[in-house]
């Protein structure tokens, strides 16, 4: 029998989302509200942040430009949102007993996207949010009477420390997550001091804590209908609801922007290596398809999907910089500090040589001039941050890894023809022109991050050519 369409399945459902105010969560909420008008409720776990309580944060969230298309059609669409005050770093996710009962009585689907993606978080912070937070949410989910799917959003890179080929499976970790969760509240200082011993061969606290979280979800599969979806390197949106939308400068977007503004002039990477990129809206489509597959095609095994597009969006660093710098010459950014160029190398010694002469030395000169002018020195501090970020990224940018995504590619064909278009989750469902996509990402960061306007482009171009 043909399973229901995505819209038929989600009609009348109550859905819980963690990490709703983050990039992935925002795109997810927008698509749910836009594509599923018959949804009942979306419960969003939101914490206090920067002197804003959860209600104030959601009011600000609703003003995001990504919702502009949606609000034109239905100004009352946000009535479906229900704010659940909480904090994923706390026990019981910081959710009151009253709200826990509300969720356990009503929720059918859980999208767990909450995570800190910072590579430099302390080990205790990463463990509390990414690892223990997952465990606490699963404990709540075990009491959900209507639960059909619990989807955990992970990353393709959380096991690359000891695997050259990443399959669609969960790999065991060298430490037991139970012991770490028990220790995390006992002595934070001791755990942070032992960070390198705890990480072992893991490159950073992010991948370490996410690998542990996957093992928690794998064990929960004995009792809950769980599925793990692993997006690779998430970038700006491709086509919906806005072309090139983003709200952050993480990963390759930050590298591209720093290069365009002349801040970054050397980068440690394998120039002919291609990371697995996935546009934000395509990543969300993959989440929908993964959840739908778990609900209607359960084979009794833990379903893990590597959402990566090495074959479709196989763009090397050389190619990205060549195309990106070309677009930047025609559509330059405002207020760049150096003529944009980038020298890439995977050689550690050559990289440090270049970094000294192209980054540190100019920074010292700039800061000296700022001091003479009576202004605050900032360029050297900025370059120290750049260096730390480059060293953290180097594990991923100099070491090729192959991802197996056969199961992920197959589930696309289980959808109806209409859903294959609306929730395109493999290359047959979308046709990306890499040059145009990079240009859209370039315009997107200028528009949505730096609030630059297209009518100012001619003026910037004139300055750029001088």
C-alpha positions, 0 to 999 in steps of 0.5 A: 500500500502506498504510504501517505504523502508528507502533507497527509502524514503531518496533518493535525500533528503536534511537533516539538523542535529544539534549536528552533532559533538556530539556522537549521531550526529557523529554516525548519520552522519556516518550511513547516508553517509554509508547506503544512497549513494543517499542522496543529501545533509547533512546540519550540523549546527556547531558553533565556539569552542575552537578557531576553526571556523565551517570549521576547526571543520568539517575538524577535524570531518572528521578525526574521526576514526569512518569514516575509514570504510566509507572512504575506500569505498568512499574517496569523501563521505564528498562532501555531507556535507554542513557546516552551521555556527550557534550557538544553544544558539543564536536567529535564532540558530545563522544562517544567513538569507542567510543560513536560506533561503537555508535550508527552500528551500531544507531541507526535514528532520530535526534531532535535536540532539543538547543538553548539557547533563551536569547535572551541567550547569547553568540554563541559559546555559541549557535553551538557548541551550536545550530549546530556541534552540529548539524553534528557530529551530522550527521557522526556520522549519516552513518556510521549504517548503519541510519538511516531518519530524522534529525529536526531540531527547530527553531522557527517563529521563526528566520527572522522577521527578514526574513519576514512570512510563514513558509513550510514551507521553509528560508530562506538566511542572510546569513552562511555557517555554515561560516565561522562554525563555523571562526571560533567556536574561533579568537577567542571574544572578537572574535566576541562583540564583533562580535555585533551585526554578526554578527546583522545583522537577527536579534533574538538569538543563539538565532534566529540560530544556529537559522537557521544550523542549518537551513541545515546540515540542508538541505545534509545532505538530499542525503545523509541522510533528514532532516526539519525540524519547527518547533514554535512557542511550546511551553507546558505539556502538554495531556492526557498524561501529566500535565495542565499539566506543565512543568519551566520558566518560559520564554516565555509561562509565565514572563510569566503567573507573573510577573504572577500573583505581582505581579512583572510589572506592565507588558509590551511587546506588541501586546495584540490579537496572538496568538502561535502556541501549542502544548502540549508533548505536541501538539508531541511528537506533531507530531515523531512524525508528521513523522518517520513522514511522512519515512520513508514519504512521501518526495517527494525534497524536503526536508520542513519542517513548521511546527507551529503552531496560530494558528487553533486556539489563537489567543489574544491577549495581552489574552485570556490576561491576562483569563482568567489573572487571573480564574483567579488570583483564584479560585486565587491563588499563594502569596507574591505581592508586589503585587496582580496586574494588567498594563498592556500596550502596544506603544508604546516610549515609553509602555512605558518610562514605565510601566516606570519608575513601575510597576517601577523606582520600586517596586523602589527603594523596596523595596530601600531598605526591605530595606537599612534592615532589614539584608537583601540588596537584590534587587528592582532587580536582578530588575527589570533582568532583567525589562526585558532579557527584555521587550526580547528578547521584544518582537521577537516580541510586537509584530510579527505574523507569519503561518505557513503550515502546509498541509503539516503539517496534511495529514500528520495525515490520512495516519495510521491512525484509531488513530494520528490519535487517539494522535498528534493533530497538528492541530486535528481531532485535539484540541479545546482549551478555551482557558480550561480549558487556561490554568487547567490551565497555572496549576495545573501551574506551581503544582504542578510548579514551585512545589510548591504543593498544592491544599488550600492554595488556600482559604488563599491565596484568603482572603489574596488578597481582603484 
